[in-house]
């Protein structure tokens, strides 16, 4: 399945990286890709929880930070983590629709 997925460093998960249109794959390959994706998709909430813990840790640091440049750095890091969480939810929801259509 590695040929159909690539690791996204920013998101911390494998995402689909299909070289053909979906209909060009055999039904067996489609099922294998969907099965593999469902396993990855199932791990997305756990990945989001990890990132939320990081945000909470950085927010706690921010509450005690008096150095302005360091506060800005923490805020920027929190914003980036929130952006990653948003993108992960988009992957989670968008592909839920695709998976449901193919299974019916």
Secondary structure, 3 states (H helix, E strand, C coil): CHHHEEEECCCCEEEECCCCCHHHCCHHHHHHHHHHHHHHHHHHHHHHHHHHHHHHHHHHHHHCCCCHHHHHHHHHHHHHHHHHHHHHHHHHHHHHHHHHHHHC
